[in-house]
Amino acid sequence: MPTRWVDWSKTTRSTDYRGSGSFATFLIIGPVCFFLGILFASFPYDFPLLWTSDPIPPSFLDHLETHLRFTHQSPPLIARMLHIIMFVCFLGLFIKLFRPSEANVLFDGGSLIMYVIGAGVYISNIVKGLRAVSRPGGLAGLDGDGGMRAAAASAEGTVIHEGPFSGEVVLSREDSLRVLSASHVILALVLVGILVLQAGQWYAERKDADDLAKLDREALEKKAAAAVMVGKKKL
């Protein structure tokens, strides 16, 4: 292919090949596992909202909002550390994709696409959800129209959004938190997909090494057999 930024001559045996055993892979796997740990810590809150049919008590929603508000209102240093760790993963992906081989394009390119999708879910859903929870009044205070509709929505614990078709789409407090929990699950699946791709790269490299070792053994056996035949002819 005429793609210039891909080094098609580079193989897993090349000295400048950045594969699963490189330091850049550690820069990818470390942050991904760190983010999965954060999401796992939120799983006790997400599970009742998504996978149980039992009614959710208001006290549980209060605890969840308090947890989310405390997370969002943490000191700025924590948010900066989180964003630095996010950048470290991007750095590892960009290092592996600098003059990449075909394997880097397939596995690390796919990992980069999934990581960008995860960053989009984080920015568009999770960050906005945390900001909504941290507003005065919590999720019940999202409607900014004022008047009787806002008062009624606050009293009922609902959020009113203007919709293009029916005019209004009413999301309850519980449904709003379900959207945030679903975003956590989507982000976790995306991060697990990155780990699967990195593990797939390791397996492909190991399989390639086994095949090359097998070919080398067969070549040595053929050379040995040819040497024996030459010796017999001389005798």
N, CA, C and O of each residue as an XYZ file, in Angstrom:
940
protein
N       0.838     -1.198      0.000
C       0.000      0.000      0.000
C       0.872      1.247      0.000
O       1.980      1.219      0.537
N       0.396      2.344     -0.592
C       1.225      3.541     -0.690
C       1.214      4.401      0.566
O       1.695      5.533      0.532
N       0.678      3.895      1.673
C       0.622      4.689      2.893
C       2.036      4.936      3.401
O       2.780      3.990      3.660
N       2.407      6.209      3.545
C       3.786      6.541      3.889
C       4.050      6.451      5.382
O       5.173      6.159      5.794
N       3.041      6.697      6.191
C       3.293      6.736      7.629
C       3.319      5.348      8.254
O       3.560      5.219      9.454
N       3.075      4.307      7.460
C       3.147      2.932      7.945
C       4.398      2.281      7.378
O       4.626      2.316      6.169
N       5.206      1.692      8.241
C       6.414      0.991      7.822
C       6.051     -0.473      7.584
O       6.044     -1.280      8.514
N       5.750     -0.806      6.329
C       5.292     -2.153      6.009
C       6.421     -3.173      6.077
O       6.160     -4.375      6.123
N       7.669     -2.717      6.083
C       8.790     -3.653      6.180
C       9.102     -4.047      7.623
O       9.889     -4.965      7.855
N       8.508     -3.378      8.576
C       8.786     -3.656      9.988
C       8.031     -4.899     10.426
O       6.843     -5.049     10.140
N       8.728     -5.790     11.121
C       8.125     -7.015     11.634
C       8.324     -7.085     13.144
O       8.913     -6.191     13.752
N       7.823     -8.163     13.733
C       7.974     -8.332     15.176
C       9.422     -8.575     15.578
O       9.768     -8.445     16.752
N      10.272     -8.925     14.617
C      11.690     -9.138     14.907
C      12.530     -7.885     14.701
O      13.730     -7.892     14.973
N      11.915     -6.819     14.228
C      12.661     -5.582     14.007
C      13.080     -4.976     15.342
O      12.368     -5.088     16.340
N      14.237     -4.338     15.345
C      14.753     -3.765     16.591
C      13.934     -2.566     17.057
O      13.848     -2.305     18.257
N      13.335     -1.842     16.126
C      12.549     -0.662     16.486
C      11.054     -0.961     16.547
O      10.236     -0.041     16.528
N      10.695     -2.235     16.620
C       9.282     -2.600     16.727
C       8.814     -2.406     18.167
O       9.437     -2.913     19.100
N       7.722     -1.676     18.343
C       7.162     -1.421     19.669
C       5.922     -2.292     19.840
O       4.817     -1.936     19.430
N       6.150     -3.445     20.461
C       5.080     -4.415     20.606
C       4.513     -4.452     22.007
O       4.547     -3.462     22.737
N       3.990     -5.618     22.373
C       3.322     -5.756     23.666
C       4.293     -5.699     24.835
O       3.882     -5.440     25.965
N       5.574     -5.936     24.581
C       6.547     -5.890     25.666
C       7.245     -4.556     25.814
O       8.179     -4.441     26.607
N       6.823     -3.548     25.078
C       7.480     -2.248     25.132
C       6.957     -1.425     26.305
O       5.917     -1.729     26.889
N       7.704     -0.379     26.632
C       7.297      0.510     27.722
C       6.027      1.276     27.363
O       5.244      1.631     28.244
N       5.822      1.529     26.067
C       4.610      2.236     25.644
C       3.359      1.429     25.975
O       2.316      2.002     26.289
N       3.458      0.105     25.906
C       2.311     -0.723     26.275
C       1.977     -0.558     27.751
O       0.806     -0.543     28.131
N       3.006     -0.435     28.579
C       2.775     -0.180     30.005
C       2.073      1.162     30.210
O       1.220      1.288     31.087
N       2.429      2.163     29.404
C       1.768      3.464     29.501
C       0.299      3.391     29.102
O      -0.495      4.248     29.489
N      -0.063      2.377     28.334
C      -1.460      2.203     27.932
C      -2.228      1.389     28.963
O      -3.307      1.789     29.402
N      -1.671      0.253     29.346
C      -2.392     -0.666     30.227
C      -2.554     -0.079     31.627
O      -3.594     -0.267     32.259
N      -1.532      0.632     32.119
C      -1.614      1.201     33.463
C      -2.795      2.147     33.646
O      -3.612      1.920     34.538
N      -2.918      3.205     32.831
C      -4.075      4.095     32.980
C      -5.416      3.411     32.743
O      -6.399      3.721     33.417
N      -5.463      2.474     31.782
C      -6.731      1.790     31.514
C      -7.182      0.999     32.741
O      -8.355      1.044     33.110
N      -6.262      0.281     33.369
C      -6.613     -0.464     34.582
C      -6.973      0.486     35.726
O      -7.838      0.175     36.546
N      -6.316      1.633     35.780
C      -6.640      2.626     36.809
C      -8.073      3.119     36.652
O      -8.810      3.210     37.634
N      -8.471      3.437     35.423
C      -9.837      3.910     35.187
C     -10.860      2.805     35.436
O     -11.959      3.072     35.922
N     -10.502      1.570     35.104
C     -11.411      0.463     35.398
C     -11.602      0.298     36.904
O     -12.687     -0.064     37.360
N     -10.550      0.562     37.670
C     -10.686      0.508     39.123
C     -11.642      1.568     39.645
O     -12.433      1.305     40.551
N     -11.570      2.765     39.077
C     -12.498      3.825     39.488
C     -13.937      3.432     39.159
O     -14.840      3.619     39.975
N     -14.143      2.888     37.964
C     -15.490      2.475     37.572
C     -15.985      1.310     38.423
O     -17.174      1.225     38.732
N     -15.076      0.414     38.801
C     -15.473     -0.702     39.652
C     -15.917     -0.204     41.028
O     -16.813     -0.785     41.641
N     -15.290      0.871     41.512
C     -15.703      1.436     42.795
C     -17.116      2.013     42.727
O     -17.802      2.087     43.747
N     -17.556      2.421     41.537
C     -18.914      2.940     41.370
C     -19.931      1.850     41.061
O     -21.131      2.118     41.018
N     -19.463      0.626     40.846
C     -20.373     -0.446     40.450
C     -21.434     -0.764     41.505
O     -22.563     -1.075     41.126
N     -21.134     -0.703     42.818
C     -22.214     -0.938     43.797
C     -23.372      0.045     43.679
O     -24.505     -0.287     44.027
N     -23.096      1.255     43.189
C     -24.178      2.216     42.954
C     -24.867      1.965     41.613
O     -26.077      2.159     41.489
N     -24.105      1.535     40.617
C     -24.673      1.361     39.280
C     -25.526      0.102     39.175
O     -26.518      0.083     38.448
N     -25.148     -0.937     39.889
C     -25.847     -2.219     39.735
C     -27.329     -2.136     40.093
O     -28.154     -2.605     39.310
N     -27.710     -1.560     41.241
C     -29.159     -1.509     41.543
C     -29.958     -0.683     40.543
O     -31.142     -0.945     40.332
N     -29.326      0.307     39.929
C     -30.055      1.152     38.986
C     -30.271      0.477     37.643
O     -31.249      0.774     36.956
N     -29.379     -0.423     37.257
C     -29.416     -0.979     35.907
C     -29.904     -2.421     35.847
O     -30.539     -2.809     34.867
N     -29.625     -3.217     36.863
C     -29.864     -4.657     36.744
C     -30.760     -5.233     37.831
O     -30.778     -6.449     38.022
N     -31.479     -4.424     38.525
C     -32.445     -4.928     39.496
C     -33.804     -4.305     39.217
O     -33.906     -3.146     38.813
N     -34.831     -5.090     39.438
C     -36.199     -4.605     39.235
C     -36.845     -4.126     40.527
O     -37.983     -3.657     40.513
N     -36.139     -4.239     41.631
C     -36.693     -3.785     42.902
C     -36.780     -2.261     42.921
O     -35.941     -1.586     42.324
N     -37.769     -1.722     43.590
C     -37.869     -0.252     43.677
C     -36.671      0.337     44.416
O     -36.195     -0.210     45.410
N     -36.205      1.458     43.903
C     -35.045      2.126     44.489
C     -35.525      3.088     45.569
O     -36.317      3.983     45.274
N     -35.077      2.931     46.793
C     -35.512      3.866     47.848
C     -34.894      5.241     47.646
O     -33.783      5.346     47.125
N     -35.583      6.285     48.044
C     -35.022      7.642     47.893
C     -33.712      7.832     48.652
O     -32.867      8.628     48.243
N     -33.541      7.107     49.751
C     -32.291      7.250     50.506
C     -31.096      6.791     49.684
O     -30.008      7.355     49.800
N     -31.292      5.758     48.845
C     -30.201      5.297     47.977
C     -29.826      6.376     46.972
O     -28.644      6.610     46.720
N     -30.827      7.033     46.398
C     -30.551      8.108     45.451
C     -29.851      9.276     46.140
O     -28.985      9.925     45.552
N     -30.230      9.536     47.384
C     -29.555     10.603     48.131
C     -28.083     10.265     48.346
O     -27.209     11.115     48.176
N     -27.820      9.014     48.723
C     -26.430      8.592     48.925
C     -25.639      8.679     47.619
O     -24.486      9.110     47.611
N     -26.269      8.267     46.518
C     -25.581      8.301     45.231
C     -25.281      9.739     44.810
O     -24.178     10.033     44.348
N     -26.243     10.621     44.966
C     -25.993     12.026     44.623
C     -24.902     12.621     45.501
O     -24.075     13.399     45.026
N     -24.898     12.261     46.775
C     -23.847     12.756     47.668
C     -22.480     12.250     47.226
O     -21.498     12.992     47.234
N     -22.428     10.980     46.841
C     -21.170     10.397     46.360
C     -20.689     11.102     45.094
O     -19.513     11.449     44.983
N     -21.592     11.314     44.146
C     -21.215     11.974     42.895
C     -20.833     13.429     43.126
O     -19.888     13.933     42.520
N     -21.564     14.097     43.999
C     -21.250     15.500     44.286
C     -19.888     15.615     44.970
O     -19.112     16.523     44.672
N     -19.608     14.699     45.879
C     -18.305     14.711     46.555
C     -17.177     14.438     45.564
O     -16.100     15.027     45.662
N     -17.429     13.542     44.608
C     -16.415     13.241     43.593
C     -16.157     14.446     42.699
O     -15.007     14.770     42.400
N     -17.228     15.108     42.274
C     -17.067     16.240     41.359
C     -16.470     17.456     42.050
O     -15.742     18.226     41.424
N     -16.766     17.636     43.318
C     -16.279     18.802     44.049
C     -14.973     18.523     44.792
O     -14.632     19.235     45.736
N     -14.253     17.503     44.374
C     -12.955     17.203     44.981
C     -11.955     18.304     44.642
O     -12.200     19.084     43.722
N     -10.839     18.390     45.357
C      -9.853     19.446     45.076
C      -9.358     19.400     43.636
O      -9.304     18.325     43.038
N      -8.995     20.545     43.071
C      -8.555     20.582     41.664
C      -7.351     19.690     41.384
O      -7.176     19.231     40.255
N      -6.522     19.439     42.391
C      -5.352     18.594     42.172
C      -5.751     17.196     41.713
O      -5.071     16.597     40.880
N      -6.846     16.677     42.251
C      -7.283     15.327     41.885
C      -7.733     15.293     40.428
O      -7.413     14.355     39.699
N      -8.472     16.313     40.005
C      -8.900     16.368     38.602
C      -7.703     16.501     37.669
O      -7.684     15.907     36.591
N      -6.708     17.278     38.079
C      -5.513     17.424     37.238
C      -4.748     16.113     37.141
O      -4.260     15.755     36.069
N      -4.641     15.400     38.249
C      -3.979     14.094     38.206
C      -4.732     13.132     37.294
O      -4.117     12.363     36.555
N      -6.060     13.175     37.347
C      -6.864     12.310     36.481
C      -6.613     12.624     35.017
O      -6.468     11.712     34.203
N      -6.562     13.899     34.675
C      -6.341     14.279     33.287
C      -4.912     13.975     32.847
O      -4.684     13.661     31.678
N      -3.955     14.063     33.753
C      -2.580     13.685     33.413
C      -2.506     12.197     33.090
O      -1.833     11.794     32.142
N      -3.199     11.387     33.883
C      -3.207      9.943     33.623
C      -3.885      9.649     32.287
O      -3.453      8.758     31.556
N      -4.939     10.390     31.966
C      -5.570     10.234     30.651
C      -4.581     10.560     29.534
O      -4.525      9.860     28.523
N      -3.806     11.622     29.722
C      -2.826     12.010     28.707
C      -1.716     10.969     28.584
O      -1.194     10.755     27.490
N      -1.349     10.318     29.688
C      -0.303      9.289     29.642
C      -0.715      8.150     28.715
O       0.106      7.633     27.957
N      -1.977      7.763     28.776
C      -2.455      6.700     27.884
C      -2.400      7.150     26.425
O      -1.999      6.379     25.552
N      -2.799      8.389     26.159
C      -2.673      8.918     24.798
C      -1.211      8.908     24.355
O      -0.909      8.579     23.208
N      -0.306      9.269     25.267
C       1.114      9.294     24.935
C       1.608      7.904     24.547
O       2.333      7.752     23.564
N       1.215      6.892     25.319
C       1.617      5.529     24.984
C       1.099      5.088     23.627
O       1.815      4.429     22.873
N      -0.136      5.444     23.310
C      -0.694      5.075     22.007
C       0.023      5.791     20.872
O       0.293      5.192     19.832
N       0.334      7.075     21.065
C       1.024      7.821     20.012
C       2.452      7.309     19.819
O       2.960      7.303     18.698
N       3.101      6.880     20.902
C       4.452      6.323     20.774
C       4.418      5.041     19.944
O       5.261      4.843     19.069
N       3.451      4.178     20.215
C       3.376      2.922     19.472
C       2.948      3.136     18.023
O       3.230      2.306     17.159
N       2.270      4.248     17.761
C       1.818      4.526     16.399
C       2.768      5.442     15.639
O       2.426      5.918     14.557
N       3.959      5.698     16.187
C       4.966      6.467     15.456
C       5.737      5.511     14.540
O       6.422      4.603     15.011
N       5.615      5.726     13.240
C       6.164      4.808     12.239
C       5.763      3.370     12.571
O       6.621      2.525     12.826
N       4.485      3.104     12.566
C       4.008      1.809     13.061
C       4.184      0.701     12.038
O       4.325      0.944     10.840
N       4.172     -0.503     12.540
C       4.107     -1.674     11.675
C       2.638     -1.992     11.397
O       1.737     -1.304     11.878
N       2.417     -3.033     10.622
C       1.040     -3.419     10.328
C       0.311     -3.843     11.598
O      -0.872     -3.548     11.766
N       1.021     -4.537     12.496
C       0.405     -4.954     13.757
C       0.044     -3.751     14.619
O      -1.006     -3.742     15.260
N       0.908     -2.735     14.641
C       0.601     -1.529     15.406
C      -0.640     -0.832     14.863
O      -1.466     -0.335     15.628
N      -0.766     -0.800     13.542
C      -1.937     -0.146     12.945
C      -3.212     -0.876     13.343
O      -4.217     -0.242     13.666
N      -3.176     -2.200     13.322
C      -4.381     -2.975     13.615
C      -4.748     -2.902     15.094
O      -5.879     -2.558     15.438
N      -3.805     -3.222     15.962
C      -4.123     -3.335     17.387
C      -4.075     -1.979     18.100
O      -5.011     -1.621     18.815
N      -2.998     -1.235     17.907
C      -2.878      0.049     18.598
C      -3.761      1.116     17.961
O      -4.270      1.997     18.655
N      -3.946      1.042     16.638
C      -4.885      1.965     16.010
C      -6.305      1.737     16.496
O      -7.042      2.688     16.756
N      -6.689      0.459     16.618
C      -8.010      0.159     17.182
C      -8.131      0.605     18.627
O      -9.184      1.081     19.051
N      -7.042      0.450     19.389
C      -7.063      0.901     20.784
C      -7.231      2.411     20.864
O      -7.949      2.912     21.730
N      -6.572      3.138     19.964
C      -6.706      4.596     19.960
C      -8.135      5.015     19.629
O      -8.671      5.937     20.244
N      -8.747      4.348     18.669
C     -10.133      4.683     18.318
C     -11.058      4.440     19.507
O     -11.919      5.269     19.805
N     -10.885      3.315     20.181
C     -11.735      3.009     21.328
C     -11.472      3.978     22.480
O     -12.394      4.350     23.206
N     -10.224      4.382     22.645
C      -9.911      5.323     23.724
C     -10.524      6.693     23.449
O     -10.987      7.365     24.370
N     -10.528      7.102     22.193
C     -11.181      8.369     21.832
C     -12.683      8.276     22.085
O     -13.297      9.233     22.558
N     -13.276      7.120     21.769
C     -14.700      6.925     22.065
C     -14.946      7.022     23.567
O     -15.907      7.654     24.006
N     -14.069      6.390     24.355
C     -14.214      6.476     25.805
C     -14.074      7.898     26.317
O     -14.807      8.312     27.215
N     -13.133      8.651     25.751
C     -12.985     10.050     26.152
C     -14.232     10.854     25.797
O     -14.636     11.744     26.544
N     -14.839     10.537     24.654
C     -16.075     11.218     24.284
C     -17.216     10.912     25.240
O     -17.985     11.802     25.602
N     -17.324      9.643     25.651
C     -18.354      9.279     26.636
C     -18.104      9.997     27.953
O     -19.041     10.468     28.598
N     -16.851     10.079     28.348
C     -16.511     10.748     29.609
C     -16.872     12.233     29.566
O     -17.448     12.764     30.516
N     -16.533     12.899     28.466
C     -16.768     14.343     28.384
C     -18.244     14.659     28.183
O     -18.784     15.558     28.827
N     -18.896     13.920     27.289
C     -20.268     14.271     26.917
C     -21.302     13.803     27.930
O     -22.320     14.469     28.117
N     -21.066     12.676     28.586
C     -22.077     12.125     29.488
C     -21.690     12.252     30.959
O     -22.447     12.793     31.764
N     -20.509     11.750     31.299
C     -20.156     11.664     32.716
C     -19.875     13.042     33.299
O     -20.384     13.378     34.368
N     -19.069     13.843     32.604
C     -18.750     15.176     33.132
C     -20.005     16.032     33.228
O     -20.209     16.728     34.222
N     -20.844     15.984     32.204
C     -22.083     16.765     32.254
C     -23.005     16.271     33.358
O     -23.666     17.069     34.023
N     -23.052     14.955     33.555
C     -23.878     14.426     34.634
C     -23.384     14.854     36.003
O     -24.181     15.193     36.878
N     -22.063     14.840     36.191
C     -21.512     15.279     37.474
C     -21.766     16.765     37.705
O     -22.041     17.182     38.830
N     -21.675     17.557     36.649
C     -21.971     18.983     36.794
C     -23.433     19.206     37.154
O     -23.756     20.087     37.950
N     -24.315     18.405     36.563
C     -25.736     18.547     36.876
C     -26.015     18.187     38.332
O     -26.813     18.847     38.997
N     -25.362     17.147     38.821
C     -25.567     16.748     40.216
C     -25.032     17.809     41.168
O     -25.604     18.030     42.236
N     -23.940     18.466     40.789
C     -23.310     19.447     41.674
C     -24.005     20.796     41.679
O     -23.659     21.659     42.486
N     -24.975     21.000     40.800
C     -25.694     22.269     40.796
C     -26.526     22.419     42.065
O     -26.884     21.423     42.694
N     -26.831     23.642     42.438
C     -27.722     23.841     43.597
C     -29.069     23.171     43.368
O     -29.722     23.402     42.351
N     -29.470     22.362     44.295
C     -30.711     21.619     44.151
C     -30.546     20.265     43.518
O     -31.504     19.495     43.449
N     -29.333     19.946     43.046
C     -29.095     18.637     42.457
C     -29.801     18.459     41.133
O     -29.978     19.417     40.381
N     -30.204     17.237     40.848
C     -30.849     16.940     39.571
C     -32.221     17.582     39.456
O     -32.714     17.783     38.346
N     -32.842     17.906     40.573
C     -34.160     18.528     40.514
C     -34.092     19.980     40.083
O     -35.123     20.570     39.761
N     -32.898     20.578     40.066
C     -32.784     21.985     39.708
C     -32.253     22.235     38.322
O     -31.773     23.332     38.038
N     -32.324     21.240     37.439
C     -31.787     21.415     36.091
C     -32.657     22.305     35.215
O     -32.143     22.985     34.327
N     -33.956     22.312     35.449
C     -34.852     23.099     34.607
C     -34.689     24.565     34.937
O     -34.949     24.983     36.065
N     -34.268     25.338     33.977
C     -34.007     26.744     34.234
C     -35.106     27.670     33.781
O     -34.883     28.878     33.712
N     -36.299     27.157     33.464
C     -37.370     28.010     32.973
C     -38.056     28.788     34.085
O     -38.660     29.831     33.835
N     -37.965     28.284     35.317
C     -38.642     28.954     36.421
C     -40.133     28.713     36.369
O     -40.619     27.933     35.550
N     -40.874     29.398     37.264
C     -42.321     29.309     37.223
C     -42.850     28.042     37.849
O     -42.164     27.359     38.609
N     -44.092     27.747     37.507
C     -44.786     26.639     38.142
C     -44.248     25.298     37.663
O     -44.225     24.341     38.437
N     -43.810     25.202     36.393
C     -43.304     23.924     35.909
C     -42.052     23.524     36.651
O     -41.886     22.353     36.991
N     -41.162     24.476     36.913
C     -39.940     24.155     37.642
C     -40.251     23.768     39.076
O     -39.644     22.848     39.623
N     -41.207     24.479     39.690
C     -41.559     24.143     41.067
C     -42.183     22.760     41.150
O     -41.884     21.982     42.056
N     -43.066     22.460     40.181
C     -43.684     21.137     40.183
C     -42.650     20.047     39.917
O     -42.692     18.977     40.524
N     -41.722     20.330     39.004
C     -40.689     19.336     38.710
C     -39.801     19.105     39.918
O     -39.426     17.969     40.207
N     -39.460     20.177     40.627
C     -38.629     20.018     41.813
C     -39.360     19.246     42.894
O     -38.765     18.428     43.596
N     -40.651     19.508     43.025
C     -41.414     18.801     44.048
C     -41.531     17.322     43.732
O     -41.518     16.488     44.637
N     -41.646     16.989     42.442
C     -41.779     15.590     42.054
C     -40.436     14.907     41.858
O     -40.378     13.697     41.637
N     -39.363     15.672     41.937
C     -38.048     15.081     41.717
C     -37.785     14.731     40.272
O     -37.112     13.739     39.993
N     -38.305     15.530     39.335
C     -38.137     15.251     37.913
C     -37.340     16.354     37.254
O     -37.204     17.455     37.788
N     -36.807     16.030     36.060
C     -36.063     16.981     35.249
C     -36.796     17.145     33.935
O     -37.129     16.154     33.286
N     -37.055     18.379     33.531
C     -37.808     18.653     32.313
C     -36.861     19.212     31.266
O     -36.163     20.196     31.512
N     -36.839     18.581     30.094
C     -36.042     19.043     28.967
C     -36.972     19.338     27.803
O     -37.959     18.637     27.581
N     -36.643     20.373     27.074
C     -37.417     20.681     25.879
C     -37.041     19.705     24.776
O     -35.859     19.514     24.489
N     -38.045     19.081     24.152
C     -37.804     18.116     23.094
C     -38.286     18.629     21.756
O     -39.176     19.479     21.720
N     -37.726     18.138     20.634
C     -38.104     18.651     19.312
C     -39.448     18.141     18.823
O     -40.029     18.742     17.919
N     -39.970     17.042     19.391
C     -41.190     16.449     18.867
C     -42.377     16.674     19.794
O     -43.364     17.299     19.406
N     -42.282     16.174     21.000
C     -43.423     16.254     21.904
C     -43.431     17.525     22.732
O     -44.397     17.784     23.450
N     -42.376     18.322     22.649
C     -42.331     19.556     23.415
C     -41.625     19.395     24.738
O     -40.870     20.282     25.138
N     -41.846     18.282     25.437
C     -41.221     18.047     26.723
C     -40.851     16.575     26.854
O     -41.605     15.688     26.452
N     -39.692     16.341     27.416
C     -39.268     14.995     27.780
C     -38.939     15.031     29.260
O     -37.994     15.702     29.676
N     -39.705     14.320     30.043
C     -39.550     14.363     31.488
C     -38.684     13.188     31.927
O     -39.036     12.028     31.716
N     -37.556     13.506     32.536
C     -36.672     12.495     33.102
C     -36.741     12.596     34.615
O     -36.507     13.659     35.191
N     -37.057     11.501     35.241
C     -37.085     11.506     36.693
C     -35.669     11.530     37.238
O     -34.698     11.333     36.508
N     -35.575     11.769     38.505
C     -34.267     11.768     39.160
C     -33.592     10.412     39.015
O     -32.386     10.328     38.784
N     -34.379      9.356     39.152
C     -33.831      8.006     39.031
C     -33.350      7.724     37.615
O     -32.292      7.123     37.429
N     -34.117      8.152     36.613
C     -33.715      7.931     35.223
C     -32.450      8.713     34.875
O     -31.604      8.227     34.125
N     -32.325      9.908     35.414
C     -31.119     10.697     35.156
C     -29.883     10.001     35.713
O     -28.827      9.996     35.080
N     -30.018      9.419     36.893
C     -28.896      8.683     37.469
C     -28.643      7.383     36.718
O     -27.509      6.908     36.662
N     -29.695      6.806     36.138
C     -29.507      5.602     35.322
C     -28.687      5.917     34.071
O     -27.853      5.115     33.651
N     -28.925      7.073     33.485
C     -28.145      7.469     32.314
C     -26.667      7.572     32.669
O     -25.808      7.132     31.905
N     -26.375      8.148     33.818
C     -24.991      8.266     34.256
C     -24.383      6.893     34.538
O     -23.223      6.650     34.206
N     -25.154      6.000     35.146
C     -24.658      4.648     35.408
C     -24.422      3.883     34.109
O     -23.442      3.148     33.986
N     -25.320      4.055     33.141
C     -25.127      3.404     31.846
C     -23.869      3.918     31.155
O     -23.181      3.159     30.472
N     -23.567      5.199     31.327
C     -22.334      5.746     30.761
C     -21.112      5.103     31.403
O     -20.112      4.854     30.730
N     -21.191      4.832     32.704
C     -20.092      4.126     33.370
C     -19.877      2.745     32.757
O     -18.742      2.329     32.524
N     -20.972      2.041     32.501
C     -20.864      0.690     31.935
C     -20.294      0.744     30.518
O     -19.442     -0.068     30.156
N     -20.766      1.697     29.721
C     -20.245      1.829     28.351
C     -18.751      2.122     28.377
O     -17.984      1.535     27.615
N     -18.344      3.027     29.249
C     -16.927      3.360     29.351
C     -16.110      2.154     29.804
O     -15.004      1.935     29.311
N     -16.644      1.374     30.734
C     -15.932      0.177     31.188
C     -15.771     -0.828     30.051
O     -14.710     -1.438     29.913
N     -16.807     -1.007     29.238
C     -16.712     -1.936     28.108
C     -15.675     -1.459     27.088
O     -14.942     -2.267     26.519
N     -15.619     -0.154     26.863
C     -14.625      0.386     25.931
C     -13.211      0.131     26.454
O     -12.327     -0.259     25.692
N     -13.001      0.349     27.744
C     -11.673      0.130     28.322
C     -11.294     -1.349     28.304
O     -10.137     -1.692     28.059
N     -12.257     -2.215     28.562
C     -11.982     -3.653     28.468
C     -11.628     -4.027     27.028
O     -10.774     -4.883     26.798
N     -12.281     -3.390     26.070
C     -11.942     -3.634     24.669
C     -10.499     -3.267     24.350
O      -9.845     -3.949     23.561
N      -9.999     -2.192     24.960
C      -8.592     -1.823     24.759
C      -7.677     -2.902     25.315
O      -6.687     -3.262     24.679
N      -7.997     -3.419     26.491
C      -7.186     -4.499     27.062
C      -7.228     -5.742     26.179
O      -6.220     -6.433     26.026
N      -8.390     -6.026     25.602
C      -8.506     -7.187     24.713
C      -7.625     -7.002     23.478
O      -6.969     -7.947     23.039
N      -7.607     -5.802     22.922
C      -6.760     -5.546     21.757
C      -5.280     -5.673     22.102
O      -4.507     -6.230     21.322
N      -4.882     -5.164     23.257
C      -3.485     -5.285     23.655
C      -3.114     -6.746     23.923
O      -2.013     -7.183     23.588
N      -4.030     -7.491     24.524
C      -3.782     -8.923     24.722
C      -3.745     -9.658     23.386
O      -2.969    -10.598     23.213
N      -4.580     -9.231     22.443
C      -4.542     -9.826     21.113
C      -3.225     -9.571     20.409
O      -2.723    -10.435     19.689
N      -2.663     -8.390     20.612
C      -1.350     -8.105     20.036
C      -0.282     -9.016     20.634
O       0.580     -9.525     19.918
N      -0.344     -9.219     21.945
C       0.618    -10.126     22.587
C       0.473    -11.545     22.044
O       1.474    -12.213     21.784
N      -0.759    -12.007     21.870
C      -0.979    -13.358     21.360
C      -0.488    -13.477     19.919
O       0.119    -14.482     19.550
N      -0.750    -12.450     19.104
C      -0.296    -12.485     17.713
C       1.229    -12.514     17.636
O       1.796    -13.222     16.805
N       1.890    -11.746     18.499
C       3.355    -11.760     18.513
C       3.887    -13.124     18.943
O       4.853    -13.630     18.371
N       3.258    -13.709     19.942
C       3.701    -15.029     20.397
C       3.481    -16.082     19.318
O       4.338    -16.937     19.093
N       2.331    -16.017     18.654
C       2.056    -16.969     17.575
C       3.038    -16.784     16.432
O       3.508    -17.761     15.850
N       3.351    -15.535     16.106
C       4.312    -15.263     15.044
C       5.692    -15.781     15.415
O       6.398    -16.339     14.575
N       6.078    -15.596     16.677
C       7.381    -16.092     17.122
C       7.437    -17.617     17.062
O       8.459    -18.185     16.677
N       6.348    -18.282     17.439
C       6.312    -19.747     17.363
C       6.416    -20.227     15.917
O       7.114    -21.199     15.630
N       5.721    -19.542     15.011
C       5.781    -19.936     13.600
C       7.182    -19.729     13.028
O       7.681    -20.571     12.280
N       7.813    -18.611     13.379
C       9.164    -18.359     12.887
C      10.158    -19.365     13.461
O      11.064    -19.817     12.761
N       9.985    -19.714     14.735
C      10.867    -20.715     15.331
C      10.679    -22.071     14.658
O      11.644    -22.808     14.455
N       9.448    -22.395     14.315
C       9.187    -23.654     13.619
C       9.834    -23.662     12.240
O      10.408    -24.669     11.825
N       9.742    -22.538     11.528
C      10.379    -22.452     10.215
C      11.894    -22.553     10.330
O      12.542    -23.184      9.494
N      12.462    -21.931     11.366
C      13.912    -22.024     11.565
C      14.338    -23.465     11.848
O      15.361    -23.921     11.337
N      13.562    -24.176     12.654
C      13.894    -25.578     12.939
C      13.806    -26.430     11.681
O      14.658    -27.286     11.440
N      12.776    -26.193     10.882
C      12.645    -26.954      9.641
C      13.796    -26.659      8.691
O      14.291    -27.559      8.014
N      14.229    -25.385      8.638
C      15.357    -25.039      7.772
C      16.641    -25.713      8.251
O      17.429    -26.198      7.440
N      16.851    -25.743      9.564
C      18.041    -26.414     10.094
C      17.995    -27.912      9.828
O      19.015    -28.519      9.503
N      16.820    -28.507      9.965
C      16.698    -29.937      9.689
C      16.973    -30.244      8.221
O      17.604    -31.251      7.900
N      16.495    -29.370      7.327
C      16.763    -29.583      5.905
C      18.252    -29.451      5.602
O      18.803    -30.220      4.814
N      18.902    -28.469      6.237
C      20.341    -28.311      6.029
C      21.103    -29.520      6.557
O      22.052    -29.991      5.929
N      20.679    -30.017      7.715
C      21.351    -31.191      8.275
C      21.146    -32.411      7.384
O      22.070    -33.194      7.166
N      19.921    -32.567      6.870
C      19.658    -33.703      5.981
C      20.456    -33.585      4.692
O      20.969    -34.579      4.179
N      20.561    -32.352      4.163
C      21.347    -32.159      2.943
C      22.821    -32.447      3.193
O      23.496    -33.022      2.339
N      23.326    -32.048      4.364
C      24.726    -32.324      4.685
C      24.975    -33.824      4.796
O      26.019    -34.315      4.367
N      24.026    -34.547      5.364
C      24.170    -36.007      5.473
C      24.175    -36.645      4.096
O      24.963    -37.555      3.839
N      23.305    -36.180      3.205
C      23.260    -36.731      1.856
C      24.554    -36.463      1.103
O      25.046    -37.330      0.380
N      25.108    -35.261      1.271
C      26.381    -34.943      0.617
C      27.493    -35.834      1.149
O      28.343    -36.289      0.384
N      27.494    -36.088      2.464
C      28.507    -36.962      3.050
C      28.395    -38.385      2.536
O      29.412    -39.037      2.299
N      27.175    -38.880      2.359
C      26.996    -40.238      1.843
C      27.464    -40.350      0.398
O      28.038    -41.364      0.001
N      27.211    -39.285     -0.399
C      27.645    -39.324     -1.790
C      29.167    -39.351     -1.892
O      29.721    -40.017     -2.766
N      29.839    -38.629     -1.003
C      31.302    -38.617     -1.028
C      31.866    -39.983     -0.663
O      32.908    -40.392     -1.174
N      31.162    -40.687      0.229
C      31.621    -42.023      0.586
C      31.394    -43.003     -0.559
O      31.722    -44.183     -0.436
